[in-house]
């Protein structure tokens, strides 16, 4: 009755606005209450509010319910209450309560994972907001660009060790932006000591001096900086765009050039062996490039070239003035030479008609080939020689294991070991040929991207090195065939369109700087490390991300804020030298409670995934899996030992980390890290490549997909975008018990959508959304949602389009029937359920508890 009476009057909040005081705690088998009071001003009247925190009861201040009535209810339980520490003891147990206005009590709420079942928020998890002033929040870097695993930085390495959480950054430096302040200035203002770019978090001591926020040196303000080009006013340097935006782009002067900016140069290296012709990719590549030829990023100087190979290498003379392209064949693959330097890489504008002729005739030229060998290594050596004078991008299309010349490989996969629960071998390269070639390419500002379209083992662990060390990208299409696998063909076409038209940066370097006392010790991603904080990126694209591990070398006790700055210097496709700068500001804390309150569980999961991939290659897959499990054990143990007075039993974590064990279990069930389930070696290696290069939002959808019910969409909480209503269905736990046969459910796995239709699904949904009269008439390989003029169809498509708008590459759609064999593909993503070889979420928690008691 008491709860019913006040439920209509409760006002939810996540912030405690004064120092809490503990009244009492009632501990039972199922739930723990912590009662705090504080006062607020409401309509000019001071009111005392009772807060309940704990177990599965969220934080609710009952603002309008008289305090004495609230207390009366709880004091009725006093005879059964156990002694509980006072505020100072509680504070000591938590490592101290900061008492700052922004203390986030909900993030610190102890959650007993063995008792709480419904952990998912209704919508995808938002990153925690750093506990800094409102002025700094307004100008701080977007978490989609720059994200730290801990949004409150521990003051010392000892405090970080005590928390048992990793410190690191996740960075998406070249992502597509709707708005980007571009600054043209003769003077780019930087710290004279550490070379930090001026940013919103520096301190102006007066109009003529500013203090660096990373090394604290006092610098002079140049005269030119006194003028604000936006307001056209003089004498207000703190209002310039560099100091008002945490992400800016500078047009660089000649001081930032070692040579004149290169043109956009693209070389396409194409497998034309019998295997490639059978797969049928060449026709669709040529069609896509023809359609997008005018959309290739570049200017009047853009150059292109083509090279095909099987057991020999074929060059194409596209010199302006020829009546048709000329093929030049080099059969000596042991000593590759370039038959003509001037006519093989040509100006696209001048030779456009010849390029079009070549792309039109290329598929037919090799349609009758019986050549089965692949001289990929020699073809890459030739490509390197062609591109060395300028730098640029090499795009390689390969359909099989290289068999001839340098870089030839032999099959290392034993199909009988695909389900091994113990040792997974050959995760590393078989030869250093591709790594060495990539490093040579990187030195000449050449990036290498790989499209692998293979139905057989092709040793991606070796081939991927050509992209990994040259800052390239890897695309993989297992079982690709233009007839037998239409879903893969569609994905290839969509990926290719994005790839050819997305923006690109050439001859780039990226440096990450951080506040004095912090240091970087490991980078993750595709690049070449030139020095401790400098990455060489021959090419940079908007779809690749990086991760960085950090440590605290010196105490940050003298700092209230810690800052991180990433500066990306690159040449645009139009030949402009530019510097994109991102700066992130976070508070420094000295209490363990604040570290936990600011923990970013998704960023932590992604950083640990990167670390696990490295461990699986350098040590073993089982070691990597053990390390992930230990990360959960360490967190729970650390929290229990430091907050031992609050809960004696159960598996307790702070609310900010409540999804951590679930995410780790999901990681362990991913293709990259799973054992016991049949997994092709190339597919496992590709999943590892994805973990190292995907932006956080995309990676999290791959690790822990989003599941929604679509047959009962409503307007409650819907977004209204222009004239479109976009429903916002709630997230569901990834368990079969959340599916029902009378419903339709969408699973968003990042690069693929699965729409599961239950056997008893409402026929109106099937008719209005799928355009089929009933369940039985749904075709087995349906891969599109038709555009039907029904309200339900419009809602479903609006939601799908909204999901798609937030990512770069188009998702493929698979409509899965309840009785289809494809159901197994969807069900393997239900990570909370037990499989033949992997434990359920409940069993995993029991395992963690057992590990803690050892």
Secondary structure, DSSP 8 states (H G I E B T S, - for coil): -HHHHHHTT-EE-S---S---EEEEEE-SS-EEEEEEEEEEETTEEEEEEEEEETTEEEEE-TTS-HHHHHHHHHTTGGG------HHHHHHHTT-----TT--HHHH-EEETTT----S-SS----------HHHHHHS--TTTEEESBSEEESSHHHHHHHT---EEEE-TT---S--EEE--S---B-TTT--B--TTSEEEETTEEE-TTT--EEE--GGGGEETTTTEES-GGGSHHHH-SEEEEE--GGG-SSS----EEEEEEE-SHHHHHHTHHHHHHHHHHHHGGGSS--TT-EEEEEEESSSEEEEE--TT-SS-EEEEE--TTS---S-STTTSEETTTTHHHHHHHHHHHHHHTTT-------HHHHHHHHHHHHTTT-EEEEEEE-S---SSTT-------GGGTT-SS-----S-S-SHHHHHHHHHHHTTEEEEEEE--SS---HHHHTHHHHTTT--EEE-TT--TTT-HHHHHHHHHHHHHHHHS-EEEEEEEEEEE-TTEEEEEEESSSEEEETTEEEEEEEETT--EEEEEEE-S--TT-SEEEEEEEEEEEETTS-EEEEEEEEEEEEE--HHHHHHTB-HHHHHHHHHHHHHHHHHHT-HHHHHHHHHHHHHHHHHHHHHHSTTT-SSS-EEEGGGTTHHHHHHHHHTSTTT--SS---HHHHHHHHHHHHHS-HHHHHHHHS-EEEE-TT--STT-EEETTEEE-----B-SSGGG--TTSEEEEE-SSEEEEEE-TT--HHHIIIII--SSGGGS-TT-------SSHHHHHHHHHHHHHHHTSSS--EEEEEETTSTTHHHHHTT-TTS--SSS--HHHHHHHHHHHHT-
